[in-house]
């Protein structure tokens, strides 16, 4: 439904010259509606550690957030023992140098999260959010020899810090188990079953001759996310004005810095807007691409951050001339990704001196990130 009393979004738009690219004059600043202020492909985990050359790992991902879906459980997800790791010949963890039992073993890790959100009108409390993630670890090929020649090698234990932010955790029970003696209210500790890990890595070494490291899915998790926009990295509000001969649309968006444990830019942002009613002409600001076959407008925004113009707060506007109007307000979708942080704020810490974290990568991306008008 259209917001009652909505005003034309693109006042003063003029017909374009034949063959010219539609261009709209900037609307006056007075009276401009502001976006909701911030309140204070799903990518596979295997590409977190660069250079792997084998097929992607088979770790099931959490279900996307449907419009009316409650935040579903991830407890049905499973890890596949056979074929779960991937192997690589490029950079993973640091190589394990030749040495005796005193050699410190490098281990790399990667957090990869997906944020699903559904915005409805201007009511911030109606926003539904679901954030799921995967933790992967990468082991150097040399660990096989270290574990074989040193049966008494200290078991690898790691902590997931800030774990109180999690609602559900699904560990890879084939390889790790919760260590209650080292777990606290805000830090979960897990210890590897070293014989199982050795058997697992040997299998992968036999299947991937020459690989320098092996990526393994360690756990899946879901973040505790109450309804509302406080955990959404990009807030959205859409307005539609549908008339028999034209449709005017405004999309307000805002970079929501409080949602980030560490403020990083949203990159490769795309906004996908379907419009029906027989579109014959499109005028937009900034310029959008119209796909007549898919009946969809597309905006591409290279980056949105606090350093962007307006602090990451801006507006997309478009007017669509119609031959079979009026249009019906439809759901728009947004895609983006971000490197260098997660939304959960989880941290990984290795316990003891036998191992060191040589690399910990973090990223998140939009999954089902949608917006409806009122």
C-alpha positions as a printed Julia matrix, in Angstrom:
374×3 Matrix{Float64}:
  0.0     0.0     0.0
  1.05    3.56   -0.69
  1.73    5.94    2.17
 -1.25    8.3     2.47
 -0.57   11.84    1.45
  2.71   11.01   -0.23
  4.1    13.88   -2.26
  5.65   13.55   -5.72
  9.22   12.38   -5.27
 10.62   13.95   -8.4
  9.22   17.43   -8.74
 10.26   19.39  -11.75
 11.33   16.43  -13.89
 11.44   17.41  -17.55
 11.02   15.23  -20.67
 14.37   14.19  -22.04
 15.59   14.83  -25.57
 15.43   11.87  -27.96
 18.47    9.67  -27.44
 19.63   11.59  -24.39
 20.19    9.95  -21.03
 17.42   10.87  -18.57
 18.67   13.35  -16.01
 16.69   14.86  -13.16
 17.32   18.16  -11.45
 18.25   17.87   -7.82
 15.19   18.39   -5.62
 15.27   21.35   -3.26
 16.74   20.6     0.17
 13.8    22.14    1.99
 11.19   19.63    3.04
 13.35   16.65    2.18
 12.45   13.57    4.17
 15.34   12.1     6.09
 16.1     8.42    6.45
 15.54    6.73    9.76
 18.62    7.63   11.79
 20.7     4.87   13.33
 19.54    4.39   16.95
 22.61    5.17   19.09
 26.95  -14.22   -2.53
 26.15  -15.68    0.57
 29.7   -16.24    0.43
 30.96  -19.72    1.16
 33.35  -19.93    4.13
 35.94  -21.7     2.02
 36.97  -18.56    0.19
 37.93  -16.81    3.4
 41.45  -18.17    3.29
 42.79  -17.26   -0.15
 44.4   -19.62   -2.58
 42.42  -22.81   -2.12
 42.11  -24.71   -5.38
 39.84  -27.6    -4.55
 36.0   -27.67   -4.64
 34.14  -25.66   -1.97
 33.43  -27.22    1.39
 30.05  -28.76    2.02
 28.84  -26.93    5.11
 25.13  -26.32    5.12
 24.08  -22.68    5.47
 21.28  -21.37    7.61
 17.91  -20.83    5.99
 17.22  -17.35    4.57
 14.81  -15.04    6.35
 11.4   -15.19    4.7
  8.99  -12.28    5.11
  6.85  -13.87    7.78
  9.45  -16.29    9.05
 10.34  -16.29   12.7
 13.99  -16.63   13.5
 14.41  -20.31   12.82
 16.81  -22.7    14.49
 20.12  -23.73   13.01
 20.09  -26.97   14.96
 19.16  -28.92   11.85
 22.45  -28.01   10.16
 25.08  -30.72    9.88
 28.75  -31.06    9.03
 29.87  -33.54    6.44
 32.88  -35.52    7.61
 33.93  -36.71    4.21
 34.93  -33.92    1.91
 34.43  -31.08    4.36
 37.92  -29.56    4.14
 39.33  -27.85    1.14
 43.0   -27.79    0.36
 45.2   -25.05   -1.03
 48.58  -24.43   -2.51
 48.63  -20.67   -1.92
 48.59  -18.67    1.28
 46.75  -20.17    4.21
 48.33  -20.39    7.64
 52.05  -19.76    7.86
 54.1   -22.81    6.79
 55.29  -25.07    9.56
 59.1   -25.02    9.63
 61.17  -28.09   10.29
 61.7   -28.54   13.97
 61.16  -30.73   16.96
 58.47  -30.86   19.56
 59.05  -27.21   20.49
 57.84  -25.94   17.11
 54.86  -23.6    17.47
 52.15  -24.63   15.03
 50.46  -21.78   13.08
 46.7   -21.97   12.67
 44.59  -19.59   10.57
 40.88  -18.91   11.08
 38.06  -17.12    9.31
 34.67  -15.84   10.47
 32.12  -15.42    7.68
 28.65  -14.04    8.5
 25.4   -13.43    6.63
 22.89  -10.79    7.68
 19.27  -11.2     6.63
 16.83   -8.36    7.28
 13.31   -7.34    6.35
 12.29   -3.69    6.73
  8.61   -2.72    6.75
  7.65    0.92    6.35
  8.97    3.49    8.82
  8.43    1.47   12.0
 11.9     0.51   13.22
 10.5    -2.09   15.62
  9.01   -4.1    12.74
 12.41   -4.86   11.24
 13.23   -8.57   11.41
 16.91   -9.53   11.54
 18.78  -12.82   11.42
 22.58  -13.09   11.51
 24.28  -16.44   11.01
 27.93  -17.32   10.7
 30.56  -19.96   10.07
 33.98  -20.43   11.62
 36.65  -22.12    9.53
 40.16  -23.09   10.55
 43.09  -23.75    8.27
 45.95  -26.1     9.17
 49.39  -26.27    7.5
 50.41  -29.55    5.88
 53.33  -29.79    8.32
 51.01  -30.37   11.27
 50.53  -33.96   10.07
 54.19  -34.75   10.64
 54.24  -32.92   13.97
 51.23  -34.88   15.22
 52.61  -38.18   13.93
 56.08  -37.81   15.45
 54.82  -36.26   18.68
 51.89  -38.31   19.97
 51.92  -36.26   23.17
 51.38  -32.99   21.28
 49.23  -30.65   23.34
 45.59  -30.78   22.18
 44.5   -27.63   20.41
 42.04  -25.6    22.47
 40.49  -22.32   21.4
 38.11  -19.8    22.9
 35.26  -17.96   21.21
 35.09  -14.63   23.03
 31.9   -12.51   23.28
 29.9   -15.74   22.96
 27.08  -14.32   25.1
 25.93  -12.6    21.91
 25.12  -15.97   20.37
 21.72  -17.6    20.47
 22.73  -20.97   19.02
 25.99  -22.77   18.29
 26.48  -25.89   16.17
 30.02  -27.25   16.57
 31.58  -29.86   14.31
 31.21  -32.67   16.84
 33.43  -34.96   14.8
 36.44  -32.82   15.65
 35.74  -30.53   18.62
 33.97  -30.64   21.96
 33.03  -27.96   24.47
 35.5   -27.7    27.35
 33.4   -26.71   30.39
 36.47  -26.24   32.59
 37.64  -23.29   30.46
 34.25  -21.88   29.48
 32.89  -18.7    31.06
 29.7   -16.67   30.68
 31.15  -14.72   27.74
 33.74  -17.16   26.4
 33.19  -20.68   25.1
 36.22  -23.0    24.99
 36.5   -25.97   22.62
 39.17  -28.67   22.41
 40.06  -30.71   19.35
 39.96  -34.5    19.31
 43.56  -34.79   18.08
 43.41  -38.42   16.84
 40.27  -37.58   14.85
 41.93  -34.42   13.47
 45.05  -36.37   12.46
 42.99  -39.04   10.7
 41.0   -36.35    8.96
 44.04  -34.42    7.76
 45.77  -37.58    6.52
 42.72  -38.4     4.42
 42.81  -34.95    2.9
 46.54  -35.15    2.25
 46.02  -38.4     0.36
 43.27  -36.82   -1.72
 45.06  -33.49   -2.34
 48.69  -34.25   -3.17
 50.88  -31.17   -2.87
 48.41  -29.09   -0.84
 50.11  -26.79    1.65
 47.11  -26.31    3.95
 43.62  -27.63    4.64
 40.48  -25.63    5.45
 37.95  -27.22    7.82
 34.48  -26.02    8.83
 34.58  -25.87   12.64
 31.23  -24.44   13.69
 28.06  -22.64   12.67
 26.25  -20.14   14.84
 23.33  -17.71   15.03
 23.55  -14.34   16.73
 21.0   -13.16   19.26
 19.1   -10.44   17.35
 15.95   -8.85   18.77
 13.55   -7.15   16.37
 14.6    -3.64   15.4
 17.32   -1.94   13.38
 20.08   -1.95   16.0
 21.86   -4.89   14.34
 21.35   -3.83   10.71
 24.43   -2.29    9.04
 22.26   -0.4     6.53
 18.8     0.93    7.38
 16.2     1.25    4.61
 12.86    3.01    4.08
 10.93    2.87    0.79
  8.15    5.21   -0.37
  5.95    4.56   -3.42
  3.49    6.87   -5.18
  1.55    4.88   -7.77
 -0.63    6.62  -10.37
 -2.15    5.35  -13.63
  0.54    6.84  -15.87
  3.59    6.93  -13.59
  5.19    5.6   -10.43
  7.48    7.65   -8.23
  9.77    5.94   -5.72
 12.1     7.15   -3.04
 14.47    4.9    -1.07
 16.17    6.4     1.97
 19.19    4.57    3.34
 21.61    5.17    6.2
 24.89    3.61    7.29
 24.21    2.35   10.82
 27.58    2.62   12.57
 26.38    1.32   15.98
 25.74   -2.09   14.38
 29.47   -2.52   13.71
 31.92   -3.67   16.42
 34.52   -2.09   14.12
 33.28    0.45   11.57
 34.1    -0.82    8.08
 32.76    0.2     4.69
 29.94   -1.61    2.93
 31.24   -2.36   -0.56
 29.75   -3.51   -3.87
 26.33   -2.26   -2.79
 23.5    -2.96   -5.25
 19.83   -2.05   -4.94
 17.38   -4.14   -6.97
 13.92   -2.63   -7.47
 11.17   -4.43   -9.46
  8.52   -2.23  -11.07
  5.5    -3.44  -13.06
  2.87   -1.53  -15.04
  4.59   -1.47  -18.43
  7.53    0.87  -17.86
  8.26    2.98  -20.94
 10.73    5.5   -19.55
 12.86    5.84  -16.42
 14.33    8.92  -14.81
 16.49    8.41  -11.74
 18.96   10.08   -9.46
 21.57    8.78   -9.09
 21.39    7.03  -12.43
 19.94    3.53  -12.34
 20.07    0.82  -15.0
 16.7    -0.46  -16.23
 16.37   -4.11  -17.29
 13.23   -4.25  -19.44
 13.2    -8.04  -19.59
 13.46   -8.48  -15.82
 11.34   -5.35  -15.17
 13.86   -4.22  -12.62
 15.9    -1.1   -11.84
 19.43   -1.48  -10.52
 21.55    1.03   -8.61
 25.23    0.31   -8.02
 26.98    2.07   -5.16
 30.7     1.26   -4.85
 30.92    2.03   -1.13
 28.86    3.28    1.8
 30.58    4.28    5.04
 30.72    6.98    7.69
 33.25    8.73    5.45
 30.77    8.86    2.57
 29.05   12.13    1.69
 26.4    12.85    4.3
 27.91   10.31    6.68
 26.5     7.45    4.63
 22.95    8.86    4.67
 21.41    9.39    1.24
 18.43    8.82   -1.05
 17.65    7.05   -4.32
 14.86    8.55   -6.45
 13.18    7.38   -9.62
 10.16    8.11  -11.78
  8.79    5.42  -14.09
  6.43    6.31  -16.96
  3.88    3.56  -17.51
  1.71    2.22  -20.34
 -0.24   -0.27  -18.21
 -0.35    1.41  -14.81
 -0.75    1.74  -12.0
  2.14   -0.25  -10.53
  1.91   -2.25   -7.33
  4.48   -1.48   -4.6
  6.99   -4.33   -4.56
  9.83   -5.55   -2.37
 13.29   -4.18   -3.08
 16.45   -6.15   -2.32
 19.94   -4.96   -1.38
 23.29   -6.75   -1.61
 26.61   -5.72   -0.06
 29.65   -7.12    1.69
 32.22   -5.91    4.18
 35.73   -7.07    5.03
 37.61   -6.77    8.3
 34.85   -7.22   10.86
 31.79   -9.25   11.78
 28.45   -8.11   13.15
 28.59  -10.55   16.05
 31.89   -9.19   17.34
 33.2   -12.7    17.99
 36.92  -13.11   18.65
 39.07  -16.24   18.51
 41.86  -16.96   20.96
 44.13  -20.02   20.94
 44.95  -21.45   24.37
 48.5   -22.39   25.36
 51.88  -21.91   23.73
 51.94  -24.85   21.3
 49.86  -23.0    18.69
 49.61  -19.45   17.41
 46.96  -17.66   15.36
 48.83  -16.66   12.2
 45.76  -15.12   10.52
 42.17  -14.38   11.55
 39.95  -13.05    8.78
 36.49  -11.56    9.27
 33.79  -10.66    6.81
 30.03  -10.4     6.43
 27.63  -10.05    3.53
 23.94   -9.41    2.91
 21.77  -12.45    2.39
 18.03  -11.8     2.11
 18.13   -8.05    2.77
 14.74   -6.63    1.76
 12.5    -3.62    2.2
  8.77   -3.02    1.73
  6.81    0.21    1.88
  4.27    0.75    4.65
